[in-house]
Amino acid sequence: MEDKKFKAAIAGLLHDIGKVEQRARTDPWAFAPSFSAEDGQPVHATWSGYFIQNYVPEPFRAAALAGAYHHSPEKSPAEDKSLSILVALADKLSAGERADLPAGSNKKKPPKQMMTIFDRIHIKGATVAANHYLPLKILALGDGLFPSEGEKDQGNSYEDLRAWLDSNVPQDTRDADAYLENLQSALQQATWCVPSAYYHSLPDVSLYDHARMTAALAVCLSEFEEKKVADLLEAVKHDFSGSILAKEKALLDQPVTLLVGGDISGIQKFIYTLSSKGAAKTLRGRSLYLQLLTEAILRYTLNELGLPYTNVIYSGGGHFYLLAPLSAAERLPEIRNQVSRILLKHHGVSLYLAIGSTEVSASGFKLGNFPEYWNQMHAALSRAKQNRYAELGSEMYALVFKPHPHGGNAEKTCSVCGEEASQVTPLAEEESSDKICALCESFNSQLGKRLPQADTILLGLGKPIPHEPGTALDVLAEFGMSVALPDKSDKNRAVVFETKGLKIERAVMWMLDDVEAKKLPEVIKSLPLSSLRRYMVNQVPHESFDSLQEKSEGIPRLGVLRMDVDNLGEIFKEGFKDPANPARSIATLARISTLSFQMSLFFEGWVKHLCEQTSPDIYAVYAGGDDLFLIAPWHLVPGLAQTIADDFGRYTAENPDVHLSGGMAFIQGKYPLYQAADDAGESLQLAKDKEGKNAFAFLGQAWKWDEFQQLADKKARLIGIIQGEEAETGGPRGLLQTLRQLAEMQADKARKVKDRPVWGPWMWKGDYTLTRMVEREEKKKNGSAATEIKHMLKDLRDSLYQHINQWGIAARWAQLSMRQRPK
């Protein structure tokens, strides 16, 4: 990374850091330290200077201090004021979101809390109360992730955040990239919930997201001549004040940065197209590998473009988005070419990276304009997917369609993935005829088997090393990455990199949980190290799927759960409508960045927490971005799905335009995984086909989440009737079959007469049969069962038997739960 880009990045990251110091003070105006030769700096800017002077290492201090003068570059004591002017422009472009309240609002009142970004999502015109705020806490998995209605007294929270930040600012200056990543990580943990501004806007953008997007823009703008930066800054100021000149407007309409998107195609097929043989052993490692591959390709792209990690808008689920200088457009085709060659060599055509980009003008960052460019970037991505391998030019046919060197040999076919390989070995603990390829074996031995014992993942970074097809680590090494998963139970925390010939220049530690950096061995201490919070669902039971299904209640089956956010594309594209003027958008780069971060935090962090709290028997295949895929003993899955949906509603402040759907499929342990994934996918689609979505498909029907909760309550009541408090007081098991038969009669009629209530013989048969059951239970002096059946009969009569379908499915659920197994 060039020194100029580093200076722009650190100045951008720390330009507003004084807001934490300012808000921690009872009276920040009484003592406002000044580092300029003249007065007139805003109070938070002087506190930024104070923070930088006291906590930023001397080699980086001057560059960081330049950012503190972004409001008044002319007051900077530095002889060269160009860096202050650069950050001033980046700050104004990043802060387009601030022009949505009258000027002068709350001028003398420092902001207390940050509004959840979900209060700003409006699609269908539903009124959402913009008054849900996040508590001021260090980032951690707990209730601190959830907003509450109205601002609460936060006590000394700002002082706690300030103290934590003061003691966690990085001091190792050996490597500029590592320092920036450590600084960004510290800002994320301390300022993810701190509002970036309050005076002229609703505080829905975090200081963390505003700071990193300012840094990204500053890096992109650093390739411009100083005069153009100064001219752009004046034009932006005049535009905000309404006094812009025609030539200045023309200047703002010129491109200033490149919005880049990357998308790895074929991920779902790659993960799920497996036989049942060895699937439990290789599945989680295969999923982890794709996360590592996305990171490796992203870092390879950043290195080729000479960009710091601050320029990443979002990364996860096989996607990444970043801001790059305009000059990057010349390098992207070659990067795409090289990535395609590596993936073709190791994965054939099963995985492919599409890259799309669009130029963004300075005016594109103005309030409401950014979605147009976001859509253009996605359109470019779609075109790249439709023209696979066009980047290979005349070599495409030779590389893509060349004959396989070992085709048609069943002895060389992997029993797990179904692909042929040059070398296969016997699949352990399976029949001798079953084989496994080196790649599938590595997903287990190098990744999946080690993940459950790890609370950190270490990435070793260096220059890419070519490799012949082999293991997962061979592929990563071609992108300049090696991996180590230290065992958290190992007191020495031994780190062993399988470097594959890679010379490691620095290391990155992903902290998978709320853990602090542990004592590391000398091999890591000798390297520049950056520590990043990267939540990951790393729960993998030791059992095979056959053994896991035996832990289920009732019928021995596994439940396959798939869930994702409804209408996510529409949320990003149309969600930031101004409630007062739906034709106007309030979307900005920082808001999109904040929304992406909040979505990932729920699926990567909170879902991890829920799985760990629910049961060790949940096999977490994947959770991140906006979706999840879990496998568990079937009886655990419905309740877990309901909890995830309920918590997502709480997380989004019950915004009616932001919700998720899910689908569950039943499978046996030896069922092919690709078919299980398809079955769960069809179930998920059934839920999404329900009007308004926001549903869960279970036992062949889609239910709104509140309906599903009613279904679960009915199932529990039926089990209570049958089992009773004691075995001898249990009710009639025939009740379950009676309800199912009545429900099937009603369903047959409903299929013929759609969209209106139906009446038929199930009504009088139900009244007669259930009344007789009550009489029999009363004769047996089984009062509790008789009372419950009376309540059920009343519910059916009151609803004119429109509830019989729910009771019928509840009865089927109860039967599956109470199924007795042969001894």
C-alpha positions in Angstrom: 0.0 0.0 0.0 1.3 3.4 -0.9 2.2 5.8 1.9 -0.2 8.3 0.5 -3.1 5.9 0.7 -2.1 4.8 4.2 -2.1 8.5 5.4 -5.5 9.0 3.8 -6.9 5.9 5.5 -5.7 6.7 9.0 -6.7 10.3 8.8 -10.2 9.3 7.6 -10.6 6.6 10.3 -9.7 9.0 13.2 -11.1 12.3 11.9 -14.2 12.2 14.2 -12.8 10.1 17.1 -13.0 13.1 19.4 -16.8 12.6 19.5 -16.3 9.8 22.0 -14.0 11.9 24.1 -16.4 14.9 23.9 -19.5 12.9 24.9 -17.7 11.3 27.8 -17.1 14.7 29.4 -19.7 16.3 31.6 -18.9 19.7 30.1 -16.8 19.3 27.0 -16.9 23.0 26.3 -15.3 24.0 29.6 -12.0 22.3 28.7 -11.6 21.9 25.0 -7.9 21.2 24.1 -6.8 23.1 21.0 -4.0 22.0 18.7 -4.4 24.7 16.1 -2.7 28.1 16.0 -6.1 29.7 15.9 -9.4 29.2 17.7 -12.5 28.2 15.9 -12.2 24.5 15.6 -15.5 22.6 16.5 -15.2 21.1 20.0 -15.2 17.5 18.8 -12.4 18.2 16.4 -10.2 19.5 19.2 -10.9 16.4 21.2 -10.0 14.3 18.1 -6.6 16.1 18.2 -6.3 15.4 21.9 -7.0 11.7 21.3 -4.5 11.4 18.5 -1.8 13.2 20.3 -2.1 11.0 23.4 -2.8 7.6 21.9 -1.6 7.3 18.3 2.0 6.1 17.9 4.4 8.8 16.9 5.2 7.5 13.4 1.5 7.7 12.4 0.5 10.7 14.5 1.1 13.5 12.0 -1.1 11.9 9.3 -3.9 11.1 11.8 -3.8 14.6 13.2 -4.4 16.0 9.7 -7.8 14.4 9.7 -8.8 16.3 12.9 -8.7 19.5 10.9 -11.3 18.4 8.4 -13.7 21.2 9.4 -11.0 23.9 9.1 -8.1 22.7 6.9 -6.6 26.1 6.8 -6.1 26.0 10.6 -3.9 22.9 10.5 -0.4 23.6 11.9 1.0 21.3 9.2 2.9 23.0 6.3 1.1 20.8 3.8 -2.6 21.1 4.4 -3.6 18.8 1.4 -4.4 15.8 3.6 -6.8 17.8 5.8 -8.5 19.1 2.6 -8.7 15.5 1.3 -10.4 14.2 4.5 -12.7 17.2 4.5 -14.0 16.2 1.1 -14.3 12.6 2.0 -16.2 13.4 5.2 -18.7 15.5 3.3 -19.3 12.9 0.7 -19.7 10.2 3.3 -22.0 12.3 5.5 -24.7 13.0 2.9 -27.1 11.3 5.4 -26.9 14.3 7.8 -29.1 16.6 5.8 -32.4 15.2 7.0 -33.2 17.5 10.0 -33.4 21.3 10.1 -30.1 23.0 10.7 -29.5 23.9 14.3 -31.4 21.0 15.8 -30.0 19.9 19.1 -26.9 22.1 18.7 -26.0 22.1 22.4 -27.1 18.6 23.2 -24.5 15.8 22.5 -26.2 12.7 21.2 -26.8 9.9 23.7 -27.7 6.8 21.7 -27.8 5.5 18.1 -31.2 4.7 16.5 -31.4 1.3 14.9 -31.0 1.5 11.1 -34.1 -0.7 10.8 -36.2 2.3 12.0 -35.3 3.9 8.7 -36.6 1.1 6.4 -39.9 1.8 4.7 -41.1 -0.1 1.7 -44.9 -0.4 1.8 -45.6 2.9 3.4 -46.1 1.4 6.9 -45.5 3.9 9.6 -42.5 3.0 11.7 -41.8 4.8 14.9 -38.2 6.2 14.7 -37.5 5.9 18.4 -35.7 2.6 18.9 -32.2 3.0 20.2 -29.2 0.7 20.8 -27.5 0.7 24.2 -24.0 2.1 24.4 -22.0 -1.0 25.0 -18.8 -2.7 23.6 -19.7 -5.1 20.8 -20.6 -8.5 22.3 -23.2 -11.2 21.9 -26.0 -10.3 24.4 -29.0 -8.0 24.9 -26.7 -5.1 23.9 -27.4 -6.0 20.3 -31.2 -5.2 20.6 -32.8 -1.8 20.5 -35.3 -0.6 23.0 -38.0 2.0 22.7 -37.0 5.5 23.6 -33.7 6.8 24.9 -32.6 5.4 28.2 -30.3 6.8 30.8 -26.9 5.4 29.8 -25.1 6.6 32.9 -21.3 6.6 32.3 -21.5 4.5 29.1 -19.6 7.0 27.0 -16.9 7.2 29.7 -16.7 3.3 29.6 -16.4 3.3 25.8 -13.7 6.1 26.0 -11.7 4.2 28.6 -11.9 0.9 26.6 -10.9 2.7 23.4 -8.0 4.5 25.1 -6.5 1.3 26.3 -7.1 -0.7 23.0 -5.6 1.7 20.4 -2.9 -0.4 18.6 0.7 0.5 19.2 2.6 -1.9 16.9 3.8 0.1 14.0 5.8 -2.6 12.1 3.2 -3.0 9.4 0.9 -0.3 8.1 -1.8 -2.7 6.9 -1.9 -4.6 10.3 -2.0 -1.3 12.2 -5.0 0.0 10.2 -6.9 -3.3 10.6 -6.3 -3.3 14.4 -7.4 0.4 14.5 -10.5 -0.4 12.5 -11.2 -3.4 14.8 -11.0 -1.3 17.9 -13.3 1.3 16.4 -15.8 -1.4 15.4 -16.0 -2.8 18.9 -16.2 0.6 20.7 -18.2 2.8 18.2 -20.5 0.3 16.4 -23.4 1.7 18.5 -22.2 5.4 18.8 -24.1 7.8 16.5 -21.8 9.6 14.0 -23.8 12.8 14.2 -27.0 14.2 15.8 -27.1 17.9 15.1 -28.5 17.8 11.5 -29.7 14.3 11.3 -31.5 11.4 12.9 -28.6 9.4 14.5 -29.0 6.1 12.5 -25.4 5.8 11.2 -22.6 4.6 13.5 -19.4 6.5 14.1 -17.7 3.2 13.0 -19.4 3.1 9.6 -19.0 6.8 8.9 -15.3 6.7 9.8 -14.5 3.7 7.7 -16.4 5.0 4.7 -14.7 8.4 5.1 -11.4 6.5 5.1 -12.3 4.5 2.0 -13.3 7.7 0.1 -10.2 9.4 1.2 -8.1 6.6 -0.1 -9.9 6.7 -3.5 -9.6 10.5 -3.7 -5.9 10.5 -2.9 -5.0 9.8 -6.5 -6.4 13.1 -7.6 -4.4 16.3 -7.9 -4.6 18.6 -4.9 -6.3 21.3 -6.9 -9.1 19.1 -8.0 -9.7 17.9 -4.5 -9.9 21.5 -3.3 -12.2 22.4 -6.1 -14.5 19.5 -5.4 -14.6 20.5 -1.7 -15.7 24.0 -2.5 -18.3 22.7 -5.0 -19.7 20.3 -2.3 -19.9 23.1 0.2 -21.7 25.3 -2.3 -24.1 22.5 -3.2 -25.0 21.9 0.4 -25.6 25.7 0.9 -27.6 26.0 -2.3 -25.2 28.4 -4.0 -23.6 26.1 -6.5 -22.4 27.4 -9.8 -23.0 25.6 -13.1 -19.3 24.7 -13.6 -19.2 23.4 -10.0 -22.2 21.2 -10.7 -20.5 19.8 -13.8 -17.5 19.0 -11.6 -19.6 17.2 -9.1 -21.1 15.1 -11.9 -17.7 13.7 -12.8 -16.7 10.3 -11.5 -14.6 10.2 -8.3 -14.5 6.6 -7.3 -15.3 3.0 -8.4 -17.9 0.9 -6.7 -16.9 -2.7 -7.1 -18.8 -5.9 -6.4 -17.6 -9.5 -6.4 -19.8 -12.6 -6.4 -18.7 -16.2 -6.3 -21.2 -18.3 -8.3 -21.9 -21.9 -7.6 -21.6 -21.8 -3.8 -24.9 -23.6 -3.0 -24.3 -26.4 -5.4 -20.7 -26.7 -4.2 -21.8 -27.0 -0.6 -24.8 -29.2 -1.0 -24.2 -31.5 -4.0 -22.9 -34.3 -1.8 -23.9 -37.8 -1.3 -24.7 -38.9 2.2 -21.3 -40.7 2.4 -18.9 -38.7 4.6 -21.2 -35.7 4.4 -21.3 -35.0 8.2 -17.4 -35.0 8.3 -16.8 -32.8 5.3 -19.8 -30.4 5.2 -18.8 -27.8 7.8 -15.3 -27.7 6.5 -16.6 -27.2 3.0 -18.7 -24.3 4.2 -15.8 -22.8 6.2 -13.6 -23.2 3.1 -15.9 -21.0 1.0 -15.8 -18.3 3.7 -12.0 -18.5 3.6 -11.9 -18.6 -0.2 -14.1 -15.4 -0.3 -11.7 -13.7 2.1 -8.6 -14.9 0.2 -10.0 -13.6 -3.1 -11.0 -10.3 -1.5 -7.6 -9.8 0.0 -5.9 -10.8 -3.2 -8.0 -8.1 -5.0 -7.1 -5.5 -2.4 -3.4 -6.3 -2.7 -3.5 -6.1 -6.4 -5.2 -2.7 -6.2 -3.0 -1.5 -3.4 -5.9 -0.9 -1.1 -6.3 -1.2 2.7 -9.1 -3.2 4.3 -10.9 0.1 5.2 -12.2 0.1 1.6 -14.3 -3.0 2.1 -18.0 -2.1 2.4 -19.1 -5.7 3.1 -17.8 -9.2 2.8 -19.7 -12.5 3.4 -21.7 -15.3 1.9 -19.5 -15.4 -1.2 -20.0 -11.7 -1.9 -17.9 -8.6 -1.4 -18.3 -4.9 -2.1 -15.6 -2.3 -2.0 -14.7 1.3 -3.0 -11.7 1.7 -5.3 -9.9 4.6 -7.1 -10.9 5.2 -10.7 -7.6 3.8 -11.8 -8.6 0.3 -10.5 -10.8 -0.1 -13.6 -7.6 -0.9 -15.6 -6.6 -3.6 -13.2 -9.9 -5.4 -12.6 -10.0 -7.4 -15.9 -6.5 -8.9 -15.1 -7.6 -9.7 -11.6 -10.7 -11.4 -12.8 -8.6 -13.3 -15.4 -6.1 -14.5 -12.8 -8.9 -15.6 -10.3 -10.7 -17.4 -13.0 -7.6 -19.4 -14.0 -6.9 -20.4 -10.4 -10.5 -21.5 -9.7 -10.6 -23.4 -13.0 -7.5 -25.3 -12.1 -8.7 -26.3 -8.7 -12.5 -26.5 -9.1 -13.2 -26.7 -12.8 -16.4 -24.7 -13.7 -18.1 -25.3 -10.3 -17.0 -22.0 -8.8 -16.6 -18.7 -10.7 -15.9 -15.2 -9.6 -17.9 -12.4 -11.3 -16.7 -8.9 -10.8 -18.8 -5.8 -11.7 -18.2 -2.2 -11.2 -19.5 1.3 -11.9 -18.1 4.8 -11.6 -19.7 7.0 -8.9 -19.7 10.8 -9.2 -19.3 13.1 -6.3 -23.0 14.0 -6.6 -23.7 10.3 -6.4 -23.0 10.4 -2.7 -25.6 13.1 -2.1 -28.6 12.1 -0.1 -30.8 9.7 -2.1 -28.5 9.3 -5.2 -26.4 6.4 -4.1 -29.0 3.6 -4.8 -28.8 4.3 -8.5 -25.1 3.5 -8.5 -25.6 0.5 -6.2 -28.1 -0.9 -8.8 -25.7 -0.2 -11.7 -23.0 -2.1 -9.9 -25.3 -5.1 -9.5 -26.4 -4.9 -13.1 -22.7 -5.1 -14.1 -22.3 -8.1 -11.8 -25.3 -9.8 -13.6 -23.7 -9.1 -17.0 -20.4 -10.6 -15.8 -22.3 -13.8 -14.7 -24.0 -14.1 -18.0 -20.6 -13.8 -19.8 -18.7 -16.3 -17.8 -15.0 -16.6 -18.7 -15.2 -13.8 -21.3 -12.2 -12.4 -19.5 -10.1 -15.3 -20.7 -10.4 -14.1 -24.3 -9.1 -16.5 -27.0 -7.9 -19.0 -24.3 -11.4 -19.6 -23.0 -12.2 -22.7 -25.0 -8.8 -24.3 -24.3 -9.1 -23.7 -20.6 -12.8 -24.3 -20.0 -13.5 -27.2 -22.4 -10.2 -29.1 -22.3 -10.6 -32.9 -21.9 -10.3 -34.2 -18.3 -7.0 -36.1 -18.0 -8.7 -39.0 -16.0 -12.3 -39.1 -17.2 -14.6 -42.1 -17.1 -12.8 -44.0 -14.3 -15.1 -45.1 -11.5 -12.1 -46.1 -9.4 -11.0 -42.4 -9.4 -14.5 -41.1 -8.5 -15.0 -39.5 -5.1 -17.9 -41.0 -3.2 -18.5 -37.7 -1.4 -18.6 -35.1 -4.1 -19.0 -37.4 -7.2 -16.1 -35.8 -9.0 -13.1 -37.6 -10.5 -9.7 -36.8 -9.1 -6.1 -37.9 -9.9 -5.8 -39.4 -6.4 -8.4 -40.9 -4.2 -8.1 -42.8 -0.9 -10.5 -45.1 0.9 -13.2 -43.3 2.8 -12.6 -44.0 6.5 -15.2 -46.0 8.4 -17.1 -46.8 5.1 -17.1 -49.7 2.7 -13.8 -50.3 1.0 -15.2 -49.5 -2.4 -16.0 -45.9 -1.3 -13.3 -43.3 -2.1 -12.6 -39.7 -1.1 -10.6 -37.2 -3.1 -7.8 -35.1 -1.5 -9.9 -31.9 -1.6 -12.9 -33.4 0.2 -10.6 -35.1 2.7 -8.9 -31.7 3.4 -12.3 -30.1 4.1 -12.5 -32.4 7.1 -8.9 -32.9 8.2 -7.6 -29.4 7.7 -10.7 -27.4 8.5 -14.0 -29.0 9.7 -12.5 -31.3 12.3 -10.5 -28.4 13.9 -13.2 -25.7 13.8 -15.3 -26.8 16.8 -12.2 -26.7 19.0 -11.2 -23.2 17.9 -12.3 -19.8 19.1 -9.9 -18.1 16.7 -8.8 -18.6 13.1 -5.4 -17.4 12.1 -4.8 -16.3 8.5 -1.2 -16.1 7.3 -0.8 -13.6 4.5 2.0 -13.5 1.9 2.8 -13.6 -1.8 0.7 -16.1 -3.8 2.4 -19.5 -4.5 1.2 -21.6 -7.5 0.1 -25.1 -6.7 -1.2 -28.2 -8.5 -4.8 -29.3 -7.6 -4.9 -31.0 -4.2 -6.2 -29.7 -0.9 -8.2 -26.7 0.2 -5.0 -25.1 1.5 -3.4 -25.5 -1.9 -6.1 -23.3 -3.4 -5.8 -20.7 -0.6 -2.0 -20.5 -1.1 -2.5 -19.5 -4.7 -4.2 -16.4 -3.4 -1.5 -15.8 -0.8 -3.2 -17.2 2.3 -2.5 -20.0 4.8 -4.7 -21.0 7.7 -4.3 -22.2 11.3 -7.0 -23.2 13.8 -5.5 -23.2 17.3 -7.2 -25.6 19.8 -8.7 -23.4 22.5 -8.2 -26.1 25.1 -4.4 -26.1 24.4 -2.8 -24.1 27.2 0.1 -23.2 24.9 -2.2 -22.2 22.1 0.1 -23.8 19.6 -0.2 -22.3 16.1 0.8 -24.5 13.2 0.5 -22.9 9.7 0.4 -25.4 6.8 2.1 -22.8 4.7 2.3 -24.8 1.4 5.5 -22.9 0.6 4.0 -19.6 1.4 6.3 -17.1 3.1 4.1 -15.5 5.7 4.6 -11.7 6.0 1.8 -10.9 8.5 -1.1 -12.6 10.2 -4.8 -11.8 10.8 -6.6 -13.4 13.7 -10.4 -13.8 13.4 -11.9 -13.9 16.9 -14.9 -16.2 16.5 -16.5 -15.3 19.8 -16.3 -12.6 22.5 -12.7 -13.5 23.4 -9.8 -11.3 23.9 -6.5 -11.9 22.2 -4.8 -14.9 23.9 -1.1 -15.3 24.7 0.4 -16.5 21.4 3.6 -18.4 20.7 6.7 -16.7 19.3 5.9 -17.7 15.7 3.0 -15.2 15.9 4.6 -12.7 18.1 7.4 -12.4 15.5 4.8 -11.4 12.9 2.7 -8.2 12.5 -0.7 -9.3 13.8 -4.1 -7.8 13.4 -7.1 -9.1 15.4 -10.6 -8.8 13.9 -14.0 -9.7 15.4 -15.5 -12.2 13.1 -18.4 -14.1 14.6 -18.9 -17.6 13.1 -21.3 -20.4 13.9 -18.7 -23.1 14.5 -20.9 -25.8 16.2 -20.4 -29.3 14.7 -21.5 -32.4 16.6 -19.0 -35.3 16.6 -21.7 -37.9 15.5 -22.5 -39.0 12.0 -25.9 -38.0 10.7 -27.1 -41.5 11.4 -26.2 -41.2 15.0 -27.5 -37.7 15.3 -31.0 -38.6 14.2 -31.2 -41.2 17.0 -31.1 -38.3 19.5 -34.4 -37.0 18.2 -37.6 -37.3 20.2 -40.2 -39.7 18.8 -39.5 -40.6 15.2 -35.8 -40.8 14.4 -35.3 -38.1 11.8 -33.1 -35.1 11.2 -34.6 -31.6 10.5 -33.0 -29.5 7.8 -33.7 -25.8 8.3 -33.2 -23.0 5.8 -34.1 -19.4 6.5 -33.4 -16.0 4.9 -34.5 -12.4 4.9 -37.5 -11.7 2.7 -37.2 -9.1 -0.1 -33.6 -8.3 0.8 -32.8 -6.9 -2.6 -35.8 -4.6 -2.4 -34.8 -3.5 1.1 -31.4 -2.3 -0.2 -32.9 -0.9 -3.4 -36.1 0.7 -2.2 -36.0 0.5 1.6 -34.7 3.9 2.5 -37.8 5.9 1.5 -38.5 9.1 3.3 -41.7 8.6 5.2 -42.7 12.2 4.6 -41.9 12.0 0.9 -41.9 8.4 -0.5 -40.6 9.6 -3.8 -37.4 10.7 -2.0 -34.7 8.3 -0.8 -32.5 8.9 2.2 -30.1 6.1 1.2 -26.4 6.8 1.4 -23.2 4.8 1.3 -22.9 4.9 5.1 -26.5 3.7 5.6 -26.1 0.8 3.2 -22.8 0.0 5.0 -24.6 0.1 8.4 -27.5 -2.1 7.2 -25.0 -4.7 5.8 -23.1 -4.8 9.1 -26.3 -5.1 11.2 -27.7 -8.0 9.0 -24.4 -9.9 9.3 -24.2 -9.3 13.0 -27.5 -11.0 13.5 -26.9 -14.1 11.3 -23.2 -14.5 12.1 -23.3 -13.5 15.8 -26.7 -13.9 17.3 -27.6 -17.1 15.5 -24.3 -18.5 16.7 -25.4 -17.6 20.3 -28.8 -19.2 19.8 -27.4 -22.5 18.5 -25.0 -22.7 21.4 -27.8 -22.0 23.9 -30.2 -24.5 22.3 -28.3 -27.7 22.0 -24.8 -29.1 21.2 -26.5 -31.4 18.7 -27.1 -28.7 16.1 -25.0 -29.0 13.0 -24.4 -25.5 11.8 -23.6 -25.7 8.1 -23.7 -22.0 7.5 -25.1 -18.8 9.0 -24.1 -15.4 7.7 -25.1 -12.5 5.5 -28.9 -12.9 5.5 -29.4 -16.6 5.6 -28.7 -19.9 7.4 -28.6 -23.6 6.9 -28.8 -25.9 10.0 -29.2 -29.6 10.6 -30.3 -31.1 13.9 -32.5 -33.8 15.5 -35.8 -32.8 14.0 -37.6 -32.0 17.3 -35.2 -29.1 18.0 -35.7 -27.4 14.7 -39.3 -25.9 14.9 -38.6 -24.2 18.2 -35.2 -22.9 17.1 -36.8 -21.5 13.9 -39.5 -19.7 15.9 -36.9 -18.3 18.3 -34.8 -17.0 15.4 -37.8 -15.3 13.9 -38.9 -13.8 17.2 -35.5 -12.5 17.9 -35.1 -11.1 14.4 -38.3 -9.2 15.0 -37.0 -7.8 18.2 -33.7 -7.0 16.5 -35.4 -5.0 13.8 -37.7 -3.2 16.2 -40.7 -5.1 14.8 -40.4 -3.3 11.5 -43.3 -4.8 9.4 -41.2 -4.4 6.2 -38.2 -6.4 7.5 -38.8 -10.1 8.3 -37.6 -13.5 7.4 -39.1 -16.9 6.2 -38.0 -20.4 6.8 -38.6 -24.0 5.7 -37.9 -27.3 7.3 -37.5 -30.7 5.7 -37.4 -34.2 7.4 -34.6 -36.5 6.3 -32.9 -39.7 7.4 -29.2 -39.9 8.2 -28.3 -41.6 4.9 -30.4 -39.3 2.8 -28.3 -37.5 0.1 -27.4 -34.0 1.3 -28.1 -32.4 -2.1 -31.6 -33.7 -2.0 -32.0 -32.6 1.6 -30.9 -29.1 0.6 -33.4 -29.1 -2.3 -36.2 -30.4 0.0 -35.5 -27.6 2.5 -35.2 -25.1 -0.3 -38.6 -26.1 -1.6 -40.1 -25.8 1.9 -38.6 -22.3 2.2 -40.0 -21.4 -1.2 -43.5 -22.6 0.0 -43.2 -20.1 2.9 -42.2 -17.3 0.5 -45.1 -18.1 -1.7 -47.5 -17.3 1.1 -48.9 -13.8 0.7 -46.7 -11.3 2.4 -44.1 -14.0 3.1 -42.9 -13.8 6.8 -43.8 -17.4 7.2 -42.5 -20.9 8.1 -43.2 -24.0 6.1 -43.6 -27.1 8.2 -45.2 -30.5 7.5 -46.2 -29.4 4.0 -47.9 -26.2 4.9 -46.8 -22.6 5.3 -47.7 -20.7 8.4 -47.3 -17.1 9.4 -45.1 -17.0 12.4 -47.9 -16.1 14.8 -49.9 -18.9 13.4 -47.0 -21.3 13.8 -46.7 -20.3 17.5 -50.4 -21.2 17.9 -49.7 -24.5 16.1 -46.9 -25.2 18.6 -49.2 -24.4 21.5 -51.8 -26.8 20.2 -49.3 -29.6 19.8 -48.1 -29.1 23.4 -51.7 -29.2 24.6 -52.4 -32.4 22.7 -49.3 -34.1 24.1 -50.4 -33.0 27.5 -53.8 -34.5 27.0 -52.4 -37.9 25.8 -49.6 -38.2 28.3 -51.3 -36.6 31.3 -49.4 -35.7 34.4 -49.0 -39.4 35.0 -49.2 -42.3 32.6 -52.4 -43.8 34.1 -54.2 -40.5 33.7 -53.4 -40.0 30.0 -56.1 -39.2 27.5 -57.2 -41.2 24.4 -54.5 -41.5 21.7 -57.4 -41.9 19.3 -57.9 -38.2 19.6 -54.9 -37.5 17.4 -56.1 -39.7 14.6 -59.6 -38.3 14.9 -58.3 -34.7 14.5 -56.2 -35.7 11.5 -59.1 -37.3 9.7 -61.4 -34.3 10.3 -58.7 -32.0 9.0 -58.2 -34.1 5.9 -62.0 -34.0 5.2 -61.9 -30.3 5.5 -58.8 -30.0 3.3 -60.3 -32.0 0.5 -63.3 -29.7 0.3 -61.1 -26.6 0.7 -59.0 -27.6 -2.3 -62.1 -27.7 -4.5 -63.5 -24.4 -3.1 -60.7 -21.9 -2.9 -60.6 -18.5 -1.1 -63.7 -18.9 1.0 -64.7 -20.7 4.2 -66.1 -24.3 3.7 -68.7 -26.3 5.7 -69.2 -30.1 5.7 -69.7 -33.3 7.6 -66.4 -32.9 9.6 -68.2 -30.3 11.7 -71.0 -32.6 13.0 -68.7 -35.6 13.1 -66.3 -33.6 15.1 -68.9 -32.4 17.5 -70.2 -36.0 18.0 -66.9 -37.7 18.4 -65.3 -35.2 20.6 -68.4 -35.0 22.9 -68.3 -38.7 23.3 -64.6 -38.5 24.2 -65.3 -36.0 26.9 -68.0 -38.3 28.3 -65.7 -41.3 28.4 -62.9 -39.3 30.1 -65.3 -38.0 32.7 -66.5 -41.6 33.4 -62.8 -42.6 33.9 -62.6 -39.7 36.3 -59.9 -38.2 34.0 -61.0 -34.6 34.6 -58.0 -32.9 33.2 -58.2 -34.6 29.8 -62.0 -34.1 29.7 -61.5 -30.3 30.4 -58.8 -29.9 27.7 -61.0 -31.7 25.1 -63.9 -29.4 26.0 -61.7 -26.4 25.4 -60.7 -27.8 22.1 -64.3 -28.4 21.1 -65.2 -24.9 22.1 -62.4 -23.5 19.9 -63.6 -25.5 16.9 -67.2 -24.4 17.4 -66.3 -20.8 17.9 -64.3 -20.8 14.7 -67.0 -22.7 12.8 -64.3 -25.4 12.4 -62.0 -23.1 10.5 -59.3 -24.1 13.1 -59.5 -27.8 12.3 -56.6 -27.7 9.9 -54.3 -26.3 12.6 -55.5 -29.0 15.0 -55.0 -31.7 12.4 -51.4 -30.6 11.7 -50.8 -30.2 15.5 -52.0 -33.8 15.9 -49.6 -35.1 13.3 -46.8 -33.2 15.0 -47.7 -34.7 18.3 -47.8 -38.2 16.8 -44.2 -37.7 15.4 -43.1 -36.5 18.8 -44.5 -39.4 20.7 -43.7 -42.1 18.2 -42.4 -45.1 20.1 -39.4 -46.9 18.7 -38.8 -50.7 18.6 -36.7 -51.8 21.6 
